Amino acid sequence: MFHHENLKGRVAVVTGGGGVLCSGFAKSLARQGAKVAVLDLNGAAAQKVADEITAGGGEAMAVACNVLDKASMQAARDEIATRFGTCDILLNGAGGNNPRGTTTKETLEKIDLVQKDESIKTFFDLDPEGISFVFNLNFLGTLIPTQVFAPDMAKKENTCIVMITSMNAYRPLTKIPAYSAAKAAVQNFTQFMAVHFAEVGIRVNAIAPGFFSTNQNRTLLWNEDGSPTARTGKILAATPMKRFGEPEELEGALLFLCDEQYSGFITGTTIAVDGGFNAYSGV
């Protein structure tokens, strides 16, 4: 169990808090005594996480809101401020992929150019609106919450923003060009904000998870009978630790970045929690 007394009583805002990884982040912060606002487009999912936190003796509230709608985020900020106070820790976790930004095959073959198969979606079949949705969800979905919560944070001491990027930010994965490009943008944006907010005392860092089995990627990783897909085989072959990560294995990186006693001179960096995936050349 981690002990970060420094975080006790601070207000933590977690976007995408109803998801597998971000719900774990919310619970981690609550265990340190933070007052956690769980934000999610799915209000029921956010409420479930908040209820689990309070049942365990923590302090949490659920807020249904849309990270792509500034008015919605402003309403969330006002609701949180009324109940808990202004934000100390902003965790920008909302994001995800969409089938409209995904190709069917890993690589283009010449036959795809001359023999059209309606069951195959190539790079040339990608829907620009789908690409835009994925990019907006991941990039604007961090920019807008930051625009809303950071002004209050700039007036306080020891505030921080933690971004959630991905291994895709380092190297694009096949089939998911929109998501990979969006996460690369989020990682670059982390560095921009770290510089931009340095003089007002807001530290900005990111966590880049490797491969974790979640609801979002379950169908990509596992067949209906529970056996691993071919993609899972490739992932594990490229992960030196030969396994998927467990959500709780992200906790140490999160709390390290949030607690200025440990990371007070760290801003603009990304911590990879990936079982060695980014370090492995394949040879």
C-alpha positions in Angstrom: 0.0 0.0 0.0 1.3 3.4 -0.9 1.2 6.3 1.6 1.1 9.8 0.3 -0.1 12.0 3.2 0.6 15.0 1.1 -2.5 14.2 -1.1 -4.9 14.1 1.8 -7.7 16.6 1.4 -6.8 17.6 -2.1 -9.5 17.8 -4.8 -8.8 15.4 -7.7 -10.8 15.5 -10.9 -10.7 12.4 -13.1 -12.2 12.5 -16.6 -13.1 9.2 -18.1 -13.4 8.0 -14.5 -16.0 5.4 -15.3 -13.5 3.3 -17.4 -11.4 0.4 -16.2 -8.1 2.3 -15.9 -9.4 5.7 -14.9 -11.6 4.2 -12.2 -8.5 2.6 -10.8 -6.8 6.0 -10.8 -9.8 7.5 -9.0 -9.7 4.8 -6.3 -5.9 5.2 -5.9 -6.3 8.9 -5.2 -9.2 8.3 -2.9 -7.1 5.8 -0.9 -4.7 8.6 -0.2 -7.4 10.8 1.2 -8.1 12.9 -1.8 -11.7 14.1 -2.5 -12.3 12.6 -5.9 -14.7 13.9 -8.6 -15.4 11.0 -11.0 -16.3 12.5 -14.4 -17.7 10.5 -17.3 -20.1 10.8 -20.2 -21.8 7.7 -18.8 -23.3 9.0 -15.5 -24.2 5.5 -14.3 -20.6 4.3 -14.7 -19.3 7.4 -12.9 -21.8 6.9 -10.0 -20.8 3.2 -9.7 -17.1 4.2 -9.2 -18.0 7.0 -6.7 -20.2 4.6 -4.8 -17.4 2.0 -4.6 -15.1 4.7 -3.2 -17.5 5.9 -0.6 -18.3 2.3 0.4 -14.6 1.9 1.1 -14.5 4.9 3.3 -13.3 7.4 0.7 -14.8 10.7 -0.4 -16.1 10.9 -4.0 -18.8 12.4 -6.2 -20.0 11.5 -9.7 -20.5 14.0 -12.4 -22.0 13.2 -15.8 -20.5 15.5 -18.4 -19.0 15.7 -21.8 -15.3 16.6 -22.2 -16.0 17.9 -25.7 -18.6 20.4 -24.5 -17.1 23.4 -22.7 -20.4 24.4 -21.1 -20.8 20.9 -19.7 -17.3 21.0 -18.2 -17.9 24.4 -16.7 -21.1 23.1 -15.1 -19.1 20.2 -13.7 -16.4 22.5 -12.4 -19.0 24.6 -10.6 -20.7 21.5 -9.1 -17.3 20.2 -7.9 -16.3 23.5 -6.4 -19.5 23.8 -4.5 -19.1 20.4 -2.9 -15.4 19.8 -2.7 -13.6 23.1 -3.5 -11.4 23.9 -6.5 -9.3 21.4 -8.3 -5.7 20.5 -7.2 -5.2 17.4 -9.4 -6.6 17.1 -12.9 -6.3 13.7 -14.5 -7.2 13.8 -18.2 -8.2 10.2 -18.8 -11.1 10.6 -21.2 -10.3 9.2 -24.6 -10.6 6.1 -26.8 -10.9 4.7 -30.3 -13.7 4.3 -32.8 -14.2 1.7 -35.6 -14.6 4.6 -38.1 -10.9 5.4 -37.5 -9.7 1.8 -37.9 -8.6 -0.2 -40.9 -9.4 -3.9 -41.3 -6.0 -5.1 -42.4 -2.6 -4.2 -41.0 -1.1 -3.4 -44.4 -2.3 -2.4 -47.9 -2.0 -5.0 -50.6 -2.1 -4.2 -54.3 -5.1 -6.4 -54.8 -7.0 -4.0 -52.5 -6.6 -1.3 -55.1 -8.1 -3.3 -58.0 -10.5 -5.8 -56.3 -12.9 -4.1 -54.0 -14.0 -6.2 -51.0 -16.8 -4.5 -49.0 -15.7 -6.4 -45.9 -12.3 -4.8 -46.0 -11.6 -1.2 -44.9 -8.3 0.1 -46.2 -6.6 3.4 -45.4 -8.5 4.9 -48.4 -11.9 3.9 -46.9 -11.4 5.7 -43.6 -14.1 8.1 -42.7 -12.8 11.6 -42.2 -15.6 12.3 -39.7 -14.6 9.2 -37.8 -10.9 10.3 -37.8 -12.0 13.7 -36.5 -14.2 12.1 -33.7 -11.3 10.0 -32.4 -8.8 12.9 -32.6 -11.2 15.3 -30.9 -12.1 12.9 -28.2 -8.5 12.3 -27.3 -7.0 15.8 -27.9 -9.8 18.2 -27.4 -11.0 16.0 -24.6 -7.9 17.0 -22.8 -7.6 20.6 -24.0 -11.2 21.6 -22.9 -11.1 20.2 -19.4 -7.7 21.8 -18.9 -9.0 25.2 -20.1 -11.8 24.9 -17.6 -10.0 23.6 -14.5 -6.5 25.1 -14.8 -7.4 28.7 -14.0 -8.4 27.7 -10.5 -5.3 25.5 -10.2 -3.0 28.4 -11.2 -4.2 30.3 -8.1 -3.1 27.5 -5.7 0.1 25.8 -4.6 1.2 22.3 -5.6 -1.2 21.6 -8.4 -0.6 19.1 -11.2 -2.1 17.7 -14.3 -1.6 14.1 -15.3 -2.3 13.1 -18.9 -3.0 9.6 -20.1 -1.2 8.8 -23.4 -0.3 5.4 -24.8 2.4 3.3 -26.4 0.8 4.5 -29.6 2.3 7.9 -28.9 5.8 6.4 -29.4 5.1 4.1 -32.3 1.8 3.9 -34.2 0.1 0.5 -34.0 -1.3 -1.1 -37.2 -5.0 -0.6 -37.9 -5.6 2.3 -35.6 -4.1 5.4 -37.3 -6.5 7.9 -35.8 -6.0 6.8 -32.2 -2.2 6.6 -32.6 -2.0 10.1 -34.1 -4.3 11.5 -31.4 -2.2 10.0 -28.5 1.0 11.3 -30.1 -0.7 14.8 -30.1 -1.6 14.4 -26.4 2.0 13.5 -25.5 3.3 16.6 -27.4 0.5 18.7 -25.8 1.8 17.5 -22.4 5.2 19.1 -23.1 3.6 22.3 -24.4 1.5 22.6 -21.2 4.4 21.8 -19.0 6.3 24.8 -20.4 3.2 27.1 -20.6 2.1 26.5 -17.0 5.5 26.3 -15.4 5.6 29.8 -14.0 2.2 29.5 -12.4 3.2 26.3 -10.6 1.2 23.7 -12.4 3.3 20.6 -13.2 2.1 18.6 -16.2 3.2 15.1 -16.9 1.8 11.9 -18.6 1.5 8.2 -18.1 1.8 6.0 -21.2 0.2 2.6 -20.4 1.4 -0.4 -22.4 -1.1 -3.1 -23.0 -3.9 -3.7 -20.5 -6.9 -5.8 -21.2 -9.9 -3.5 -20.9 -13.5 -3.3 -22.1 -12.5 -1.1 -25.0 -10.0 -3.5 -26.5 -11.4 -6.8 -25.3 -12.6 -7.9 -28.8 -9.2 -7.1 -30.3 -7.4 -9.2 -27.8 -9.6 -12.1 -27.1 -11.8 -14.4 -29.2 -15.4 -15.2 -28.2 -14.2 -18.5 -26.7 -11.7 -16.7 -24.5 -8.6 -17.7 -26.5 -6.1 -15.0 -27.4 -6.3 -13.4 -30.8 -3.4 -13.3 -33.3 -3.0 -9.6 -32.2 -2.5 -10.7 -28.6 0.2 -13.0 -29.7 2.0 -10.2 -31.4 1.7 -7.9 -28.4 3.0 -10.4 -25.9 5.8 -11.4 -28.3 6.9 -7.7 -28.3 6.5 -7.3 -24.5 9.6 -8.5 -22.7 7.6 -9.3 -19.6 5.3 -11.5 -21.7 2.0 -10.4 -20.2 -0.6 -7.7 -20.1 -0.4 -5.1 -17.3 -2.8 -5.0 -14.4 -4.6 -1.7 -13.7 -3.2 -1.5 -10.2 0.3 -1.4 -11.6 -0.3 2.1 -12.8 -0.9 3.4 -9.3 2.8 4.0 -8.3 3.4 6.2 -11.4 0.2 8.2 -10.8 0.9 8.9 -7.1 4.6 9.7 -7.8 3.6 12.3 -10.3 0.9 13.8 -8.1 3.0 14.2 -4.9 5.4 17.1 -5.2 7.5 15.6 -2.4 8.5 12.9 -4.9 8.3 14.8 -8.2 8.4 18.5 -7.5 11.0 19.1 -10.1 9.5 16.9 -12.8 7.3 18.4 -15.5 6.9 17.7 -19.2 7.8 14.0 -18.9 6.0 10.8 -19.8 6.4 7.6 -17.8 5.9 4.4 -19.8 4.3 1.6 -17.8 4.6 -1.1 -20.5 6.4 -4.2 -19.4 9.3 -3.1 -21.6 7.4 -2.8 -24.9 8.9 0.5 -25.8 12.4 -0.7 -25.1 12.2 -3.8 -27.2 13.4 -3.7 -30.8 12.0 -7.1 -31.7 15.5 -8.7 -31.9 
